[in-house]
Amino acid sequence: MLSFLFVAKKRKKTLEETVILIQQGDTALQNDLIQSYKPFIAKTVSSVCKRYIHESDDEFSIGLIAFNEAIQKYSHDKGSSLISFAEVIIKRRVIDYIRKQVKYQNLKLDIDVGQGEEDQIAATIENELSIEQYNRKTEEESRREEILQFTEILRQYDLSFSDLIEQSPKHADARKNAMNIARIICENEGLRQVLLEKKRLPIKQLEEHVSVSRKTIERNRKYIIAISIILISDYVYLQDYIKGVLET
């Protein structure tokens, strides 16, 4: 939902659209998708096993099979994303695998294996997953609330998300330049004051602080305003996206 601010507008298949094609029998696309999500699979399996997972590990193979299962069973109508759905399936299958094993010495869990037996080990892992899911849900709610607040602020500048989609610079360098201009506004008290009080971009004053042309500033006006608002405000999640772009 946030990525439109920071990535190009080139149309490509969504993950859900890709899954539909795979479910219709596109095996080549299926192999490509699994290959590209191997890091995600390894990370998810590692979160259960509490150790680094190699592709040669049995647990990784379980994760691959589970990810493929998630692809085949996924339905957008259920309300969750493929990634969230796949994460649950992978963790469940790995837990099932662990419960069937005799040796658990590689698991770094704060329990007594001798007394715990399989059920206690599985219960500990499932408990950790519940906490993780709660934290993820809390984070999603915080992100949603942040976006709602940002939307309300945009209205004060006669802007909307649809405006930003249309006005977002097409090229990565142009987006980064616009973000740098927004950062200058944020760091300059005079420029920041004009933006916040008059609800407009101080283009004339900006020309004295940036090396880009007035035409470039005016072309990206809406985008620069939006990024400036994010940087000036306490938008933790939105600022993380910007930071990632500026550091690349």
Salt bridges, closest charged atoms under 4 A:
GLU17 OE2 - ARG11 NH2 3.07
GLU55 OE1 - LYS38 NZ 3.68
ASP57 OD2 - ARG51 NH1 3.48
GLU59 OE2 - ARG51 NH2 2.90
GLU69 OE2 - LYS73 NZ 2.74
GLU69 OE2 - ARG93 NH2 2.71
GLU87 OE2 - LYS91 NZ 3.12
GLU87 OE1 - ARG136 NH1 3.34
ASP96 OD2 - ARG93 NH1 3.76
ASP119 OD1 - ARG99 NH2 2.81
GLU128 OE1 - LYS50 NZ 2.90
GLU132 OE2 - LYS91 NZ 2.51
GLU132 OE2 - ARG136 NH1 3.90
GLU139 OE2 - ARG143 NH2 2.84
GLU152 OE2 - ARG155 NH1 2.29
ASP163 OD1 - LYS222 NZ 3.97
GLU207 OE1 - ARG214 NH1 2.92
GLU218 OE2 - ARG214 NE 3.03
